[in-house]
Amino acid sequence: MQALETRNVSLNYGGGTIIDRLSLSIPKHQITVFIGSNGCGKSTLLRSMARLLKPSEGDIILDGKQIAELSTKEVARKLSILPQGPVAPEGLTVFELVKQGRYPYQNWMKQWSADDERFVRQALQATKTTELAERSVDALSGGQRQRAWIAMTLAQGTQTILLDEPTTYLDMAHQIDILDLLFELNEREKTTIVMVLHDLNLACRYAHHVVALKDKSVYAQGKPEEVISPELVRHVFGMECEVVPDPFFGTPLCIPRGKGRRAADYEAKPSKSWKEDKEEFKHELTGS
């Protein structure tokens, strides 16, 4: 069984159709990343999969059931979503924010429990935010704040997490920090993670499964090493590039052609391998 499915889903946004009769299966226990150019519908599709946007036609299937037929609390116990740029009420502490993740388990008969406390403490520990628990969310740095929001989604205790551009506005070090955290969560807990990312190279490094969107539907999907190519980048992003192995992980690494300081005296050539291309470039620079 797949974690999430869309069956002939169409989505409207801004008066037009942005996704048209799209059918897609999200692999369970893996990291899936949506890629594509601005405005192609990545975030819109993600929001529909969390039942934040109703399809104009088609169905969203969560753990084998139509998500439209589930109660809000049932959905929240199975799936959590972290939207882009969430905002916490002024003065809310990190601990109070993370506690919100336990809301789906509260009712007039069952209030705060030892289980709730345990989930919150574990989420704080997993995201390394325990020492920030009493600090105000709006006083945190961007990376700390994003960790706090991720802690809230972990406290929700779901097996599927959706994240819309979780690295937006973060510097390079904090981007890697957040993506490492999500990767470790997937490795340790087998949590199904679905993300929208703009950085194609980071998508290739962390995803087990990528979905490239274009022209209101899926252009290609599969393992990054099987689907990412200069042709895909040209058609999906309208950009010329070379694709070589990442020197650390062997995953696809896209090098845009474009213009740069050495464009006049160094013309990129198709690489036989990353190491051979590196040595050739070094030779041209040093003459040795």
Backbone hydrogen bonds in HBPLUS format (Angstrom, degrees):
<---DONOR---> <-ACCEPTOR-->    atom                        ^
c    i                          cat <-CA-CA->   ^        H-A-AA   ^      H-
h    n   atom  resd res      DA  || num        DHA   H-A  angle D-A-AA Bond
n    s   type  num  typ     dist DA aas  dist angle  dist       angle   num
A0003-ALA N   A0026-ILE O   3.25 MM  23  5.86 142.1  2.40 167.7 170.8     1
A0063-ASP N   A0003-ALA O   3.23 MM  60  5.39 166.1  2.25 138.3 142.5     2
A0026-ILE N   A0004-LEU O   2.83 MM  22  5.18 168.0  1.85 163.0 160.8     3
A0005-GLU N   A0061-ILE O   2.90 MM  56  4.92 142.7  2.04 142.2 148.5     4
A0061-ILE N   A0005-GLU O   2.81 MM  56  4.92 167.4  1.83 143.2 147.5     5
A0006-THR N   A0024-LEU O   2.81 MM  18  5.10 152.4  1.88 146.4 154.1     6
A0024-LEU N   A0006-THR O   2.95 MM  18  5.10 144.2  2.08 128.5 137.8     7
A0007-ARG N   A0059-ASP O   2.85 MM  52  5.21 162.3  1.89 159.5 162.7     8
A0059-ASP N   A0007-ARG O   3.11 MM  52  5.21 153.4  2.18 136.2 143.0     9
A0009-VAL N   A0022-LEU O   2.94 MM  13  4.92 161.6  1.97 131.7 126.0    10
A0022-LEU N   A0009-VAL O   2.77 MM  13  4.92 162.8  1.80 135.6 131.7    11
A0010-SER N   A0057-GLU O   3.00 MM  47  5.30 154.9  2.07 141.3 140.7    12
A0056-SER N   A0010-SER O   2.87 MM  46  5.59 146.4  1.99 145.9 154.1    13
A0011-LEU N   A0019-ILE O   2.82 MM   8  4.92 151.6  1.90 130.8 137.3    14
A0018-ILE N   A0011-LEU O   2.83 MM   7  5.80 158.2  1.88 156.4 163.9    15
A0019-ILE N   A0011-LEU O   3.30 MM   8  4.92 162.3  2.33 136.0 136.3    16
A0013-TYR N   A0016-GLY O   2.82 MM   3  5.58 158.1  1.87 165.2 168.9    17
A0016-GLY N   A0013-TYR O   3.28 MM   3  5.58 167.8  2.29 110.9 114.5    18
A0020-ASP N   A0216-LYS O   2.91 MM 196  5.33 171.4  1.91 142.8 142.7    19
A0193-ILE N   A0030-GLN O   3.06 MM 163  6.37 163.0  2.09 146.9 152.4    20
A0208-HIS N   A0031-ILE O   2.92 MM 177  5.36 153.7  1.99 139.2 147.7    21
A0209-HIS N   A0031-ILE O   3.13 MM 178  6.35 153.9  2.20 160.8 159.9    22
A0032-THR N   A0193-ILE O   2.79 MM 161  6.20 165.9  1.80 164.4 167.5    23
A0195-MET N   A0032-THR O   2.85 MM 163  6.34 158.2  1.90 157.0 164.1    24
A0033-VAL N   A0209-HIS O   2.94 MM 176  6.49 151.7  2.03 154.7 163.8    25
A0211-VAL N   A0033-VAL O   2.92 MM 178  6.22 157.7  1.97 155.4 156.3    26
A0034-PHE N   A0195-MET O   2.75 MM 161  6.19 162.0  1.79 162.8 168.2    27
A0197-LEU N   A0034-PHE O   3.45 MM 163  6.55 166.4  2.47 164.2 163.9    28
A0035-ILE N   A0211-VAL O   2.90 MM 176  6.09 165.9  1.92 151.9 153.1    29
A0213-LEU N   A0035-ILE O   3.00 MM 178  6.37 163.6  2.03 158.4 160.1    30
A0040-CYS N   A0037-SER O   3.24 MM   3  5.78 145.8  2.36 142.5 138.7    31
A0045-LEU N   A0041-GLY O   2.87 MM   4  5.90 159.1  1.92 148.9 153.7    32
A0046-LEU N   A0042-LYS O   3.02 MM   4  6.31 159.5  2.06 148.0 153.9    33
A0047-ARG N   A0043-SER O   2.94 MM   4  6.14 161.1  1.97 150.5 155.0    34
A0048-SER N   A0044-THR O   3.06 MM   4  6.28 150.7  2.14 144.0 151.9    35
A0049-MET N   A0045-LEU O   3.07 MM   4  6.34 145.7  2.19 146.1 155.2    36
A0049-MET N   A0046-LEU O   3.14 MM   3  5.16 122.5  2.49  94.5 108.8    37
A0050-ALA N   A0047-ARG O   3.17 MM   3  5.19 142.6  2.32  96.5 107.2    38
A0052-LEU N   A0047-ARG O   2.93 MM   5  5.21 160.9  1.96 160.8 154.4    39
A0051-ARG N   A0048-SER O   3.09 MM   3  4.93 161.3  2.13 103.5 107.4    40
A0067-ILE N   A0060-ILE O   2.87 MM   7  5.72 169.9  1.88 154.8 158.2    41
A0062-LEU N   A0065-LYS O   2.76 MM   3  5.29 159.8  1.80 162.5 156.7    42
A0065-LYS N   A0062-LEU O   3.02 MM   3  5.29 166.2  2.04 114.8 119.3    43
A0069-GLU N   A0066-GLN O   3.03 MM   3  5.61 153.5  2.10 114.8 122.4    44
A0070-LEU N   A0067-ILE O   3.23 MM   3  5.33 160.0  2.27 104.3 110.3    45
A0075-VAL N   A0071-SER O   3.03 MM   4  6.35 161.6  2.06 156.3 160.2    46
A0076-ALA N   A0072-THR O   2.99 MM   4  6.20 159.4  2.03 145.9 152.1    47
A0077-ARG N   A0073-LYS O   3.02 MM   4  6.16 127.3  2.31 138.0 149.8    48
A0077-ARG N   A0074-GLU O   3.28 MM   3  5.25 139.7  2.45  94.4 105.3    49
A0078-LYS N   A0075-VAL O   3.02 MM   3  5.24 148.5  2.12 105.3 115.1    50
A0079-LEU N   A0075-VAL O   2.80 MM   4  5.83 150.1  1.89 160.4 169.7    51
A0080-SER N   A0160-THR O   3.04 MM  80  6.50 156.3  2.10 154.0 161.2    52
A0162-LEU N   A0080-SER O   2.83 MM  82  6.22 160.3  1.87 154.0 160.8    53
A0082-LEU N   A0162-LEU O   2.78 MM  80  6.21 154.5  1.85 154.5 162.7    54
A0164-ASP N   A0082-LEU O   2.99 MM  82  6.32 168.4  2.01 167.0 166.1    55
A0092-LEU N   A0089-PRO O   3.19 MM   3  5.79 163.4  2.22 138.9 139.4    56
A0137-VAL N   A0092-LEU O   2.84 MM  45  6.02 170.8  1.84 168.4 165.4    57
A0097-LEU N   A0093-THR O   2.91 MM   4  6.19 151.1  1.99 148.5 157.1    58
A0094-VAL N   A0135-ARG O   2.97 MM  41  6.06 141.3  2.13 163.2 171.9    59
A0098-VAL N   A0094-VAL O   2.91 MM   4  6.15 168.3  1.92 158.2 160.2    60
A0095-PHE N   A0133-ALA O   2.88 MM  38  4.67 157.4  1.93 141.3 134.1    61
A0099-LYS N   A0095-PHE O   3.00 MM   4  6.16 148.3  2.10 144.2 152.9    62
A0100-GLN N   A0097-LEU O   2.99 MM   3  5.44 142.4  2.13 108.0 118.4    63
A0101-GLY N   A0098-VAL O   3.04 MM   3  5.67 154.5  2.11 114.8 121.7    64
A0102-ARG N   A0099-LYS O   2.94 MM   3  5.66 165.7  1.96 121.3 126.0    65
A0103-TYR N   A0100-GLN O   3.11 MM   3  5.42 167.4  2.13 114.2 117.1    66
A0105-TYR N   A0102-ARG O   3.02 MM   3  5.66 157.1  2.08 120.7 127.9    67
A0106-GLN N   A0103-TYR O   3.01 MM   3  5.32 172.5  2.02 121.9 123.4    68
A0107-ASN N   A0110-LYS O   2.97 MM   3  5.14 161.9  2.01 141.3 144.6    69
A0117-GLU N   A0113-SER O   3.09 MM   4  6.41 161.8  2.12 149.1 153.5    70
A0118-ARG N   A0114-ALA O   2.93 MM   4  6.15 154.0  2.00 145.4 152.6    71
A0119-PHE N   A0115-ASP O   2.95 MM   4  6.23 161.4  1.99 155.5 159.3    72
A0120-VAL N   A0116-ASP O   3.07 MM   4  6.32 159.8  2.12 152.3 157.5    73
A0121-ARG N   A0117-GLU O   2.99 MM   4  6.19 166.4  2.01 152.1 155.8    74
A0122-GLN N   A0118-ARG O   2.91 MM   4  6.04 160.2  1.95 150.8 156.6    75
A0123-ALA N   A0119-PHE O   2.96 MM   4  6.08 151.9  2.04 141.5 149.2    76
A0124-LEU N   A0120-VAL O   2.97 MM   4  6.23 157.8  2.02 151.8 157.4    77
A0125-GLN N   A0121-ARG O   2.99 MM   4  6.18 157.3  2.04 145.8 152.2    78
A0126-ALA N   A0122-GLN O   2.85 MM   4  6.01 162.0  1.88 149.5 154.4    79
A0127-THR N   A0123-ALA O   3.14 MM   4  6.22 147.4  2.25 142.1 149.4    80
A0129-THR N   A0124-LEU O   2.86 MM   5  4.96 168.9  1.87 152.5 153.3    81
A0128-LYS N   A0125-GLN O   3.13 MM   3  4.98 158.8  2.18 101.3 107.5    82
A0132-LEU N   A0129-THR O   2.88 MM   3  5.08 148.5  1.98 106.9 117.4    83
A0133-ALA N   A0130-THR O   3.20 MM   3  5.31 167.9  2.21 110.2 113.4    84
A0135-ARG N   A0132-LEU O   2.91 MM   3  5.30 159.6  1.95 119.6 126.4    85
A0139-ALA N   A0136-SER O   3.06 MM   3  5.38 159.4  2.10 109.7 116.0    86
A0140-LEU N   A0137-VAL O   3.17 MM   3  5.55 168.6  2.19 116.4 118.9    87
A0145-ARG N   A0141-SER O   2.84 MM   4  5.99 161.9  1.87 156.3 161.9    88
A0146-GLN N   A0142-GLY O   3.01 MM   4  6.20 156.3  2.07 145.7 151.8    89
A0147-ARG N   A0143-GLY O   3.09 MM   4  6.31 152.4  2.17 143.1 150.3    90
A0148-ALA N   A0144-GLN O   2.99 MM   4  6.29 150.6  2.08 146.7 154.8    91
A0149-TRP N   A0145-ARG O   3.04 MM   4  6.40 156.3  2.09 150.4 156.0    92
A0150-ILE N   A0146-GLN O   2.97 MM   4  6.21 155.7  2.03 146.4 153.3    93
A0151-ALA N   A0147-ARG O   2.84 MM   4  6.08 149.2  1.93 144.7 153.7    94
A0152-MET N   A0148-ALA O   3.06 MM   4  6.44 145.3  2.19 141.8 150.6    95
A0153-THR N   A0149-TRP O   3.16 MM   4  6.58 152.6  2.24 145.4 151.9    96
A0154-LEU N   A0150-ILE O   2.93 MM   4  6.25 149.5  2.02 148.9 158.0    97
A0155-ALA N   A0151-ALA O   2.90 MM   4  6.13 155.0  1.97 149.7 156.1    98
A0156-GLN N   A0153-THR O   3.28 MM   3  5.22 139.2  2.45  92.3 103.5    99
A0157-GLY N   A0154-LEU O   2.92 MM   3  5.57 158.7  1.96 116.9 123.5   100
A0192-THR N   A0159-GLN O   2.88 MM  33  6.07 159.8  1.92 162.9 156.8   101
A0161-ILE N   A0192-THR O   2.84 MM  31  6.29 159.1  1.88 163.3 170.1   102
A0194-VAL N   A0161-ILE O   2.91 MM  33  6.32 161.0  1.95 160.7 165.5   103
A0163-LEU N   A0194-VAL O   2.84 MM  31  6.30 154.8  1.91 159.0 166.0   104
A0196-VAL N   A0163-LEU O   3.00 MM  33  6.54 141.6  2.16 157.4 167.1   105
A0165-GLU N   A0196-VAL O   2.97 MM  31  5.00 131.4  2.21 123.6 136.5   106
A0168-THR N   A0165-GLU O   3.24 MM   3  5.63 172.2  2.24 119.3 120.4   107
A0170-LEU N   A0167-THR O   3.18 MM   3  5.57 157.7  2.23 134.5 133.4   108
A0175-GLN N   A0171-ASP O   2.89 MM   4  6.14 149.9  1.98 156.6 166.5   109
A0176-ILE N   A0172-MET O   3.11 MM   4  6.41 165.2  2.13 154.9 156.7   110
A0177-ASP N   A0173-ALA O   3.01 MM   4  6.19 154.0  2.08 141.3 149.4   111
A0178-ILE N   A0174-HIS O   2.96 MM   4  6.11 162.2  1.99 149.2 151.7   112
A0179-LEU N   A0175-GLN O   3.00 MM   4  6.22 168.6  2.01 154.4 157.8   113
A0180-ASP N   A0176-ILE O   2.78 MM   4  5.85 153.8  1.85 149.8 157.2   114
A0181-LEU N   A0177-ASP O   3.09 MM   4  6.27 153.1  2.16 140.5 147.6   115
A0182-LEU N   A0178-ILE O   3.06 MM   4  6.42 157.1  2.11 149.8 155.1   116
A0183-PHE N   A0179-LEU O   2.89 MM   4  6.05 154.6  1.96 145.1 152.6   117
A0184-GLU N   A0180-ASP O   2.87 MM   4  6.07 159.9  1.91 152.0 156.9   118
A0185-LEU N   A0181-LEU O   2.99 MM   4  6.23 149.8  2.08 143.1 151.8   119
A0186-ASN N   A0182-LEU O   3.01 MM   4  6.27 157.7  2.06 146.7 151.9   120
A0187-GLU N   A0183-PHE O   2.92 MM   4  6.20 158.4  1.96 148.9 155.2   121
A0188-ARG N   A0184-GLU O   2.83 MM   4  5.92 161.6  1.86 150.0 154.8   122
A0189-GLU N   A0185-LEU O   2.84 MM   4  5.65 164.8  1.86 148.8 153.9   123
A0190-LYS N   A0186-ASN O   2.86 MM   4  4.60 131.5  2.09 122.0 130.1   124
A0203-ALA N   A0199-ASP O   2.98 MM   4  6.23 154.2  2.05 150.1 158.2   125
A0204-CYS N   A0200-LEU O   2.97 MM   4  6.22 155.2  2.03 146.3 152.2   126
A0205-ARG N   A0201-ASN O   3.06 MM   4  6.24 146.1  2.18 137.9 147.1   127
A0206-TYR N   A0202-LEU O   3.07 MM   4  6.22 156.2  2.13 152.6 156.4   128
A0207-ALA N   A0203-ALA O   2.98 MM   4  5.63 152.8  2.05 148.7 154.5   129
A0210-VAL N   A0222-GLY O   2.87 MM  12  5.60 171.0  1.88 154.2 153.8   130
A0222-GLY N   A0210-VAL O   3.08 MM  12  5.60 146.8  2.19 148.7 157.6   131
A0212-ALA N   A0220-ALA O   2.85 MM   8  5.30 169.3  1.86 164.5 167.4   132
A0219-TYR N   A0212-ALA O   2.72 MM   7  5.49 156.7  1.77 152.5 159.7   133
A0214-LYS N   A0217-SER O   2.97 MM   3  5.66 160.5  2.01 155.1 161.5   134
A0217-SER N   A0214-LYS O   3.16 MM   3  5.66 158.7  2.21 114.4 120.8   135
A0226-GLU N   A0223-LYS O   2.84 MM   3  5.27 149.9  1.93 115.2 125.2   136
A0227-VAL N   A0223-LYS O   3.14 MM   4  6.40 140.5  2.30 154.7 166.3   137
A0228-ILE N   A0224-PRO O   2.94 MM   4  5.45 165.9  1.96 150.5 153.2   138
A0233-VAL N   A0229-SER O   3.07 MM   4  6.36 170.2  2.08 160.5 162.2   139
A0234-ARG N   A0230-PRO O   2.91 MM   4  6.04 153.5  1.98 143.8 151.6   140
A0235-HIS N   A0231-GLU O   2.98 MM   4  6.21 162.3  2.02 152.7 156.5   141
A0236-VAL N   A0232-LEU O   2.79 MM   4  5.82 166.3  1.81 160.6 164.7   142
A0237-PHE N   A0233-VAL O   2.89 MM   4  5.29 151.6  1.97 131.2 140.6   143
A0238-GLY N   A0234-ARG O   2.94 MM   4  4.55 127.0  2.23 111.1 121.9   144
A0257-ARG N   A0240-GLU O   3.00 MM  17  5.77 164.5  2.02 142.8 139.5   145
A0242-GLU N   A0255-ILE O   2.94 MM  13  5.15 155.8  2.00 136.0 141.9   146
A0255-ILE N   A0242-GLU O   2.76 MM  13  5.15 168.8  1.77 160.0 163.7   147
A0244-VAL N   A0253-LEU O   2.94 MM   9  5.21 161.8  1.97 147.6 147.8   148
A0253-LEU N   A0244-VAL O   2.71 MM   9  5.21 142.1  1.85 158.7 171.7   149
A0246-ASP N   A0251-THR O   2.66 MM   5  5.16 151.4  1.74 151.5 161.9   150
A0250-GLY N   A0246-ASP O   2.78 MM   4  4.55 148.6  1.87 131.9 138.0   151
A0263-ALA N   A0260-GLY O   3.16 MM   3  5.17 167.8  2.17 110.7 112.9   152
A0265-ASP N   A0262-ARG O   3.14 MM   3  5.55 132.3  2.38 106.9 118.6   153
A0266-TYR N   A0262-ARG O   2.77 MM   4  5.52 126.9  2.06 163.1 171.0   154
A0277-ASP N   A0273-SER O   3.04 MM   4  6.19 162.8  2.07 153.2 157.9   155
A0278-LYS N   A0274-TRP O   2.94 MM   4  6.10 153.2  2.01 147.5 155.4   156
A0279-GLU N   A0275-LYS O   2.99 MM   4  6.22 160.0  2.04 149.3 153.7   157
A0280-GLU N   A0276-GLU O   3.01 MM   4  6.20 155.0  2.07 145.5 152.5   158
A0281-PHE N   A0277-ASP O   2.98 MM   4  6.18 158.5  2.03 147.3 152.7   159
A0282-LYS N   A0278-LYS O   2.93 MM   4  6.14 156.5  1.98 146.9 153.9   160
A0283-HIS N   A0279-GLU O   2.96 MM   4  6.13 152.5  2.03 144.2 151.1   161
A0284-GLU N   A0280-GLU O   3.09 MM   4  6.40 152.7  2.16 144.9 151.4   162
A0285-LEU N   A0281-PHE O   3.03 MM   4  6.32 149.7  2.12 146.6 154.9   163
A0286-THR N   A0282-LYS O   3.00 MM   4  6.17 159.5  2.04 153.3 157.9   164
A0287-GLY N   A0283-HIS O   2.64 MM   4  5.11 143.7  1.76 139.9 149.8   165
